[in-house]
Amino acid sequence: MVSIVSFVDSLELIDKEGAVIVYDDPGLVIKNANSILVDELELTKLDTPHLIIQNSLQQRILGIGGFKAVNAAKILSVKRLRKGGLKQSIFESPRPHIPVTLVPLRPALCSEVSSLTLVFDEKVPVYYALFIRPERIVIPEKVFMENIKGNELVALLLESDTRSLSTGEYVSLCLRLSKRLFGVHFIISLSLAALTGLKLDSVIPCVAKATGYPRAASCDVNVVDKIHTLIEKKIDHLVEHSWSFYMNFLIYWGVNNRGELYRRYLDLKPSG
């Protein structure tokens, strides 16, 4: 089964009746009493909203916005178990209990048009990579494509020229590549972002650039410094972190053991 994808011209055409609206842009006008503004995509911060939603009579969840909104909407849809909180729920029953519709306004590492779901757990810390399929994806095409054209991060992840990318091509590439977390540079970035506290979308281009990736995007020198410091001081921890949480994906991309992964991290250090 795949999600139903459709297109609209305006947010005003989105049916919000009987829905909890999850959004991440404070400037977005949401005319709905049942709405949740997501400031952080972090498990403990989502636990209370999850309990409230699961105890309500709302029939569905709408995730409107970007990375935080669409991922939070999918996470919040999972059935709450009698014992344990949200964290236990996402691992024991990682399927939507309440139907989810995503309304992406900007690219979100392909999580906005696929089942790929990322959520941060600050207690570990780690970005969990889950696969929770939304029922529907409704794309306000004009706004969405304006945010894709020329987007360097999208070009990097999808290895494609975003200036000529159609919406259909974008969705197709996301569905194919997100299943395996795009590549080693993305997987390593998950561990680096989790352990440095840096934003994931700022780490990915720096890792890609350091490994000579052909479509590497702009990279902040301060991010590079923090990455190098972590590798210098805690490379063993980084290797164990990535291998523990993303081993199957790494093996798919040709990293067959911890030794190979160790060398991948060493490659991120400046020569000399």
PAFI-326531 format. One line per field, with one value per residue: x, y, z of N, C-alpha, C in turn; residue in three letters; residue number from 0. Coordinates in steps of 0.05 Angstrom, whole numbers, plus 5000, padded with zeros to 4 digits. Atoms other than C-alpha are relative to their C-alpha. Example, Ala and Ser with C-alpha at 12.3 -4.5 7.8 and 13.67 -1.06 7.14 Angstrom:
% residues 2
nc1 <- [5018  4984]
nc2 <- [4976  4976]
nc3 <- [5000  4999]
cac1 <- [5246  5273]
cac2 <- [4910  4979]
cac3 <- [5156  5143]
cc1 <- [5018  4985]
cc2 <- [5024  5022]
cc3 <- [5000  5014]
type <- [ala  ser]
seq <- [0  1]
//
This chain:
% residues 272
nc1 <- [5017  4986  5017  5014  4988  5016  4990  5019  4989  4999  5006  5028  5015  4995  5022  4990  5021  4995  4971  4980  4981  4973  4985  4975  4994  5017  5013  5022  5026  5016  5027  5010  4995  4984  4974  4976  4976  4977  4975  4978  5007  4986  5019  5012  5017  5024  5014  5025  5018  5008  5020  5024  5012  5010  5023  5020  5018  4993  5001  4976  4979  4989  4974  4997  4976  4974  4988  5011  5029  5008  4990  5015  5027  4999  4994  5023  5022  4996  5017  4988  5004  5010  4977  4979  5007  4997  4977  5007  5020  4989  4985  5016  5022  4993  5019  5020  5025  5018  4991  4984  4997  4978  5003  4973  4996  4971  4987  4993  4984  5017  5019  5026  5014  4994  5005  4977  5007  4977  5007  4976  5002  4977  4990  4981  5018  5000  5022  5011  5010  5023  5015  5029  5012  5024  5022  5001  4981  5012  4979  5006  4978  4986  4983  4981  4979  4983  4980  4982  4983  4974  4994  4975  5003  5016  4983  4980  5013  5012  4981  5016  5001  5026  5012  5017  5014  5029  5010  5001  4973  4991  5013  4990  4972  5001  5011  4979  4975  5003  5002  4974  4987  4985  4972  4984  4996  5024  5001  4980  5010  5019  4985  4986  5020  5010  4980  4990  5022  5003  5023  4994  4996  4975  4978  5000  4983  4972  4990  4998  4978  4975  4996  4997  5025  5001  5020  4999  5012  4985  4994  4993  4974  5003  5009  4976  4983  5012  4998  4972  4995  5013  4985  4974  5002  5018  5005  5010  5028  5015  5001  5019  5027  5010  5003  5022  5026  5005  4983  5011  4998  4972  4992  5012  4983  4973  4983  5006  4992  4993  4974  5005  5014  4979  4985  5018  4999  4974  4999  5011  4980  4983  4974  4977]
nc2 <- [4976  4974  4977  4985  4974  4982  4973  4978  4974  4983  5013  4996  5023  5024  5006  5001  5009  5025  5007  4986  4989  4998  4982  4992  4973  4983  4980  5013  4995  5025  4994  5026  5001  5024  4996  5004  4988  5016  4984  5019  5027  5016  5018  4993  4976  5008  5020  4989  4998  5027  5009  4984  5008  5027  5000  4982  5013  4991  5022  5001  4980  4985  4989  4979  4984  5011  5024  5007  5005  5025  5023  5001  5010  5029  5011  4997  5017  5027  5007  4999  5025  4997  4995  4987  4975  4998  5015  5028  5003  4999  5025  5024  4999  4976  4996  4979  5008  4979  4994  4976  4986  4980  4977  4988  4974  4998  5026  5008  5025  5019  5011  4987  5014  5029  5011  4995  4983  4995  4987  4998  5008  4987  5016  5020  4988  5012  4996  5026  5001  5018  4999  4998  4991  4983  5009  4982  4978  4979  4981  4974  5003  4976  4993  5022  5001  4976  5006  5021  4990  4989  5009  5015  5025  5019  5009  5018  5026  5014  5000  4990  4971  4992  4979  5012  5022  4997  5010  5029  5011  4997  5020  5026  5003  5002  5027  5020  4996  4997  5027  5009  4976  4984  5008  5001  4973  4993  5016  4989  4974  5005  5003  4975  4980  5008  4998  4972  4981  4983  5006  5021  4989  4985  5020  5016  4989  5000  5027  5005  4984  5012  5026  4995  5006  4981  4978  4988  4974  4982  5011  4980  5007  5006  5028  5017  5001  5017  5028  5008  5003  5025  5022  5001  5008  5022  5015  5027  4997  4995  5025  5018  4988  5004  5028  5010  4991  4999  5021  5012  4980  4997  5024  4996  4981  5011  4999  5026  5004  4976  4990  4984  4976  4984  4986  4980  4977  4988  4985  4974  4982  4986  5012  4984]
nc3 <- [5000  5001  4993  5022  5003  5016  5002  4997  5006  4976  4975  4993  5012  4984  4981  4973  4983  4984  4999  4984  5018  4990  5017  4988  5007  4983  5017  5016  4987  4998  4989  4990  4971  4995  5014  4984  5011  4992  4998  5001  5008  4980  4990  4975  5005  5015  4985  4990  5022  5009  4981  5004  5026  4999  4982  5012  5019  5026  5019  5016  4994  5023  4995  5019  4997  5009  4988  4973  5001  5013  4984  4975  5006  5003  4973  4982  5009  4991  4978  4973  4986  4973  4983  5014  5014  5029  5009  5001  5020  5028  5006  4997  5019  5017  5022  4993  4987  5010  5027  5002  5025  5000  5018  4999  5012  5008  4999  4973  5002  5012  4980  5005  5022  4998  4973  4984  4977  4983  4974  4983  4972  4987  4977  5008  5019  5027  5019  5008  5027  5001  5025  4993  5025  4998  5017  5023  5002  5016  5004  5012  5019  5007  4977  4995  5021  4997  4979  5010  5021  4990  4973  5002  4985  5016  5022  4988  4992  5023  5022  5023  5004  4990  5017  5020  4987  4997  4974  5003  4999  4972  4984  5008  4990  4971  4993  5005  4986  4971  4989  4990  4987  5019  5004  4976  4990  4985  4976  4982  4991  4978  4975  4994  4991  4974  4979  4997  4996  5023  5016  5020  5027  5002  4999  5025  5021  4991  5003  5029  5011  4990  5013  5029  5014  5022  4997  4973  4998  4983  4973  4979  4989  4971  4999  5006  4976  4980  5010  4997  4972  4991  5011  4987  4972  4995  5024  4993  4992  5024  5015  4986  5002  5027  5006  4983  5008  5029  5012  5024  5021  5007  5016  5026  5014  5004  4976  4991  4972  4985  5010  5023  4991  4986  5021  5011  4981  5003  5025  4996  4987  5019  5004  4990]
cac1 <- [5000  5023  4998  4948  4982  4942  4953  4918  4927  4916  4915  4844  4823  4848  4791  4806  4741  4749  4825  4881  4927  5002  5044  5113  5109  5085  5068  5019  4947  4911  4837  4825  4817  4850  4920  4990  5050  5113  5174  5219  5216  5236  5203  5194  5164  5114  5092  5038  5008  5006  4967  4918  4906  4897  4845  4807  4752  4789  4784  4850  4915  4938  5012  5022  5089  5160  5206  5180  5107  5104  5147  5111  5043  5065  5095  5033  4988  5017  4972  4987  4997  4967  5035  5093  5095  5106  5175  5150  5092  5134  5175  5121  5066  5096  5033  4983  4926  4895  4897  4949  4947  5011  5008  5081  5098  5173  5220  5235  5288  5235  5197  5141  5124  5144  5138  5208  5198  5254  5248  5301  5309  5352  5359  5401  5415  5395  5353  5308  5293  5223  5175  5104  5061  5013  4945  4946  4995  4964  5014  5001  5042  5060  5087  5121  5157  5181  5217  5248  5275  5349  5348  5419  5401  5348  5397  5448  5400  5367  5428  5386  5382  5325  5315  5284  5253  5178  5135  5123  5197  5212  5162  5187  5260  5242  5202  5261  5320  5290  5278  5352  5368  5399  5471  5529  5538  5466  5471  5536  5503  5448  5499  5539  5477  5452  5518  5536  5467  5474  5416  5413  5405  5468  5510  5490  5523  5587  5594  5581  5631  5685  5676  5680  5607  5594  5532  5556  5518  5542  5574  5581  5653  5629  5593  5657  5696  5646  5646  5722  5725  5676  5713  5779  5754  5700  5709  5699  5633  5611  5627  5589  5530  5523  5533  5484  5427  5437  5476  5428  5427  5503  5512  5464  5510  5573  5599  5605  5637  5658  5729  5703  5657  5716  5754  5693  5695  5770  5759  5720  5781  5823  5886  5952]
cac2 <- [5000  5071  5138  5176  5238  5297  5371  5435  5508  5536  5515  5541  5480  5432  5398  5410  5384  5333  5337  5354  5401  5394  5451  5481  5552  5603  5651  5602  5622  5559  5570  5507  5498  5429  5450  5434  5478  5435  5473  5411  5344  5307  5247  5272  5338  5299  5251  5296  5316  5242  5226  5283  5263  5190  5207  5255  5241  5271  5228  5245  5284  5338  5353  5421  5454  5427  5376  5381  5383  5324  5279  5297  5283  5213  5199  5225  5178  5115  5078  5091  5027  5016  5016  5060  5126  5148  5117  5048  5058  5075  5011  4962  4987  5033  5039  5096  5086  5152  5167  5219  5270  5309  5378  5396  5468  5457  5398  5358  5306  5269  5252  5297  5252  5183  5137  5156  5186  5217  5236  5257  5224  5270  5219  5172  5216  5191  5205  5144  5126  5095  5081  5104  5111  5171  5157  5218  5271  5336  5382  5457  5452  5524  5539  5471  5474  5545  5518  5461  5499  5513  5478  5452  5400  5369  5367  5332  5279  5263  5273  5315  5385  5416  5471  5422  5374  5364  5348  5277  5265  5292  5246  5186  5198  5208  5143  5105  5135  5148  5073  5064  5132  5161  5139  5134  5210  5217  5161  5188  5256  5227  5206  5270  5314  5273  5275  5348  5378  5410  5415  5355  5397  5436  5372  5335  5383  5387  5312  5307  5361  5328  5262  5295  5284  5316  5356  5380  5441  5502  5485  5527  5529  5528  5463  5434  5453  5418  5356  5353  5362  5305  5259  5276  5262  5209  5172  5104  5128  5154  5088  5048  5097  5092  5017  5004  5045  5042  4977  4948  5013  5019  4947  4963  5021  4977  4990  4919  4926  4975  4980  5006  5055  5078  5095  5133  5177  5187  5211  5270  5297  5349  5322  5343]
cac3 <- [5000  4984  5007  4964  4936  4911  4896  4916  4899  4969  5042  5046  5005  5058  5097  5171  5199  5256  5255  5302  5266  5279  5253  5263  5237  5289  5232  5201  5216  5239  5248  5288  5363  5360  5341  5366  5352  5351  5375  5381  5347  5410  5441  5512  5486  5444  5499  5530  5462  5444  5507  5494  5421  5437  5491  5445  5396  5337  5274  5241  5245  5196  5194  5161  5149  5147  5180  5252  5234  5186  5229  5293  5259  5241  5310  5345  5304  5334  5383  5456  5496  5564  5596  5576  5539  5468  5463  5478  5431  5369  5376  5396  5349  5296  5253  5249  5298  5275  5200  5181  5125  5110  5080  5065  5052  5043  5034  5097  5080  5041  5106  5080  5021  5046  5106  5130  5200  5240  5314  5364  5432  5475  5531  5488  5446  5376  5315  5308  5236  5232  5175  5189  5127  5123  5093  5048  5024  5000  4968  4958  4894  4880  4950  4957  4890  4903  4964  4924  4865  4878  4945  4954  5007  4963  4905  4950  4977  4911  4867  4820  4791  4830  4778  4730  4780  4775  4836  4810  4800  4869  4902  4862  4881  4954  4956  4927  4964  5033  5043  5054  5086  5023  5035  5084  5088  5112  5163  5192  5196  5240  5292  5287  5294  5353  5391  5377  5384  5316  5268  5221  5159  5175  5187  5123  5073  5115  5117  5042  5027  5070  5033  4964  4947  4879  4899  4967  4989  5028  5095  5158  5183  5256  5242  5213  5275  5321  5277  5277  5352  5364  5317  5350  5420  5412  5347  5381  5410  5342  5308  5361  5358  5282  5280  5338  5309  5233  5220  5168  5128  5130  5105  5048  5028  5030  5101  5125  5194  5248  5219  5153  5189  5232  5168  5141  5203  5196  5125  5153  5189  5153  5122  5152]
cc1 <- [5017  4981  4987  5012  4982  5011  4978  5014  5004  4994  4971  4983  5003  4977  5012  4980  5007  5029  5015  5021  5027  5016  5025  5008  4982  4985  4977  4974  4984  4974  4987  5007  5018  5026  5023  5023  5024  5025  5025  4990  5015  4979  4987  4981  4974  4982  4972  4980  4989  4978  4973  4985  4987  4975  4977  4982  5006  5004  5026  5020  5009  5027  5006  5026  5025  5008  4988  4971  4993  5009  4985  4972  5001  5006  4976  4976  5002  4983  5015  4993  4991  5022  5022  4990  5004  5023  4995  4981  5012  5016  4983  4976  5003  4982  4980  4975  4978  5010  5014  4999  5023  4995  5027  5001  5029  5012  5009  5014  4984  4980  4972  4984  5005  4994  5024  4993  5025  4991  5024  4993  5024  5011  5022  5028  5002  4976  4990  4989  4978  4986  4971  4986  4976  4979  4999  5022  4987  5020  4990  5023  5017  5020  5022  5022  5018  5022  5019  5019  5026  5008  5024  4999  4984  5017  5020  4987  4990  5018  4987  5001  4972  4987  4982  4983  4970  4991  4999  5027  5011  4989  5011  5028  5000  4991  5022  5024  4996  4997  5026  5017  5021  5029  5016  5003  4976  4999  5021  4991  4980  5014  5014  4981  4990  5020  5012  4979  4996  4975  5008  5005  5025  5024  5002  5018  5030  5013  5004  5024  5027  5007  5001  4975  4995  4980  5000  4991  5018  5003  5010  5026  4998  4990  5023  5017  4988  5001  5028  5007  4989  5015  5027  4998  4984  4994  4989  4970  4983  4996  4979  4971  4988  4994  4976  4973  4994  5015  4989  5001  5029  5009  4989  5018  5029  5019  4994  5008  5008  5027  4996  4986  5020  5016  4983  5000  5027  5003  4988  5019  5017  5027  5022  4994]
cc2 <- [5025  5022  5012  5028  5017  5028  5020  5026  5017  4983  5002  4977  4974  4996  4996  4989  4974  4992  5016  5010  5003  5017  5010  5029  5019  5022  4990  5004  4974  5006  4974  4999  4976  5002  4998  5012  4984  5017  4982  4973  4981  4984  5008  5024  4992  4981  5010  5005  4973  4990  5015  4992  4973  4998  5017  4985  5009  4976  4997  5021  5013  5011  5021  5016  4985  4976  4993  4993  4973  4976  4997  4989  4970  4986  5001  4982  4972  4994  5000  4974  5006  5007  5012  5024  4998  4984  4971  4994  4998  4975  4975  5000  5024  5002  5021  4988  5020  5007  5027  5011  5020  5021  5015  5027  5004  4972  4994  4973  4977  4987  5011  4986  4970  4990  5005  5020  5002  5015  4998  4991  5011  4985  4981  5012  4986  5010  4972  5003  4979  5003  4998  5013  5018  4989  5017  5021  5020  5023  5027  5006  5025  5008  4979  5001  5025  4995  4977  5010  5013  4992  4981  4973  4979  4989  4979  4973  4984  4998  5009  5030  5009  5021  4989  4977  5006  4988  4969  4987  5002  4978  4972  4995  4997  4972  4979  5002  5001  4973  4990  5023  5013  4991  5003  5028  5009  4985  5010  5027  4997  4997  5025  5021  4993  5005  5028  5019  5019  4992  4981  5012  5017  4980  4986  5011  5000  4973  4993  5014  4988  4974  5003  4994  5021  5022  5012  5028  5018  4989  5021  4991  4993  4972  4981  4997  4981  4971  4989  4995  4974  4976  4996  4988  4974  4983  4971  5000  5005  4975  4981  5010  4994  4970  4988  5007  4997  4978  4990  5019  5003  4976  5002  5018  4991  5003  4975  4994  5026  5012  5018  5026  5019  5016  5022  5025  5014  5017  5028  5020  5013  4987  5018  5009]
cc3 <- [5000  5008  4975  4999  4982  5003  5003  4994  5025  5025  5008  4989  5016  5020  5028  5020  5015  5002  5021  4981  5014  4981  5014  4993  5016  4984  4984  5015  4998  5013  5009  5030  5008  4985  5019  4985  5010  4999  4997  4992  5018  5015  5027  4998  4987  5017  5010  4977  4990  5018  4995  4974  5002  5018  4989  4981  4971  4981  4984  5008  4974  5008  4979  5005  4990  5017  5027  4999  4988  5015  5026  4995  4998  5027  5018  4992  5010  5025  5026  5014  5029  5020  4983  4985  4970  4990  4997  4977  4972  4993  5001  4980  4981  4975  5008  5012  4992  4972  4999  4971  5003  4980  5000  4986  4990  5003  5029  5000  4990  5020  4995  4978  5000  5028  5018  5022  5018  5026  5018  5029  5015  5023  4991  4994  4972  4984  4992  4971  4999  4973  5007  4976  5005  4981  4974  5001  4981  4997  4988  4980  4996  5023  5004  4979  5001  5020  4992  4979  5012  5028  4999  5015  4985  4977  5009  5006  4976  4976  4974  4999  5007  4982  4979  5011  5001  5027  4999  5002  5028  5018  4994  5011  5030  5009  4997  5019  5031  5014  5013  5012  4982  4995  5026  5011  5017  5027  5020  5011  5023  5027  5008  5011  5028  5023  5003  5007  4977  4984  4978  4973  4996  5000  4973  4978  5007  4997  4971  4988  5008  4986  4970  4984  4979  5002  5028  5000  5018  5028  5018  5013  5030  5004  4996  5025  5022  4992  5004  5029  5011  4990  5014  5028  5004  4975  5006  5007  4975  4984  5012  4997  4972  4995  5016  4988  4970  4985  4973  4976  4990  4983  4972  4982  4999  5024  5016  5029  5013  4990  4976  5008  5014  4979  4986  5017  4998  4975  5002  5013  4979  4997  5010  5028]
type <- [met  val  ser  ile  val  ser  phe  val  asp  ser  leu  glu  leu  ile  asp  lys  glu  gly  ala  val  ile  val  tyr  asp  asp  pro  gly  leu  val  ile  lys  asn  ala  asn  ser  ile  leu  val  asp  glu  leu  glu  leu  thr  lys  leu  asp  thr  pro  his  leu  ile  ile  gln  asn  ser  leu  gln  gln  arg  ile  leu  gly  ile  gly  gly  phe  lys  ala  val  asn  ala  ala  lys  ile  leu  ser  val  lys  arg  leu  arg  lys  gly  gly  leu  lys  gln  ser  ile  phe  glu  ser  pro  arg  pro  his  ile  pro  val  thr  leu  val  pro  leu  arg  pro  ala  leu  cys  ser  glu  val  ser  ser  leu  thr  leu  val  phe  asp  glu  lys  val  pro  val  tyr  tyr  ala  leu  phe  ile  arg  pro  glu  arg  ile  val  ile  pro  glu  lys  val  phe  met  glu  asn  ile  lys  gly  asn  glu  leu  val  ala  leu  leu  leu  glu  ser  asp  thr  arg  ser  leu  ser  thr  gly  glu  tyr  val  ser  leu  cys  leu  arg  leu  ser  lys  arg  leu  phe  gly  val  his  phe  ile  ile  ser  leu  ser  leu  ala  ala  leu  thr  gly  leu  lys  leu  asp  ser  val  ile  pro  cys  val  ala  lys  ala  thr  gly  tyr  pro  arg  ala  ala  ser  cys  asp  val  asn  val  val  asp  lys  ile  his  thr  leu  ile  glu  lys  lys  ile  asp  his  leu  val  glu  his  ser  trp  ser  phe  tyr  met  asn  phe  leu  ile  tyr  trp  gly  val  asn  asn  arg  gly  glu  leu  tyr  arg  arg  tyr  leu  asp  leu  lys  pro  ser  gly]
seq <- [0  1  2  3  4  5  6  7  8  9  10  11  12  13  14  15  16  17  18  19  20  21  22  23  24  25  26  27  28  29  30  31  32  33  34  35  36  37  38  39  40  41  42  43  44  45  46  47  48  49  50  51  52  53  54  55  56  57  58  59  60  61  62  63  64  65  66  67  68  69  70  71  72  73  74  75  76  77  78  79  80  81  82  83  84  85  86  87  88  89  90  91  92  93  94  95  96  97  98  99  100  101  102  103  104  105  106  107  108  109  110  111  112  113  114  115  116  117  118  119  120  121  122  123  124  125  126  127  128  129  130  131  132  133  134  135  136  137  138  139  140  141  142  143  144  145  146  147  148  149  150  151  152  153  154  155  156  157  158  159  160  161  162  163  164  165  166  167  168  169  170  171  172  173  174  175  176  177  178  179  180  181  182  183  184  185  186  187  188  189  190  191  192  193  194  195  196  197  198  199  200  201  202  203  204  205  206  207  208  209  210  211  212  213  214  215  216  217  218  219  220  221  222  223  224  225  226  227  228  229  230  231  232  233  234  235  236  237  238  239  240  241  242  243  244  245  246  247  248  249  250  251  252  253  254  255  256  257  258  259  260  261  262  263  264  265  266  267  268  269  270  271]
//
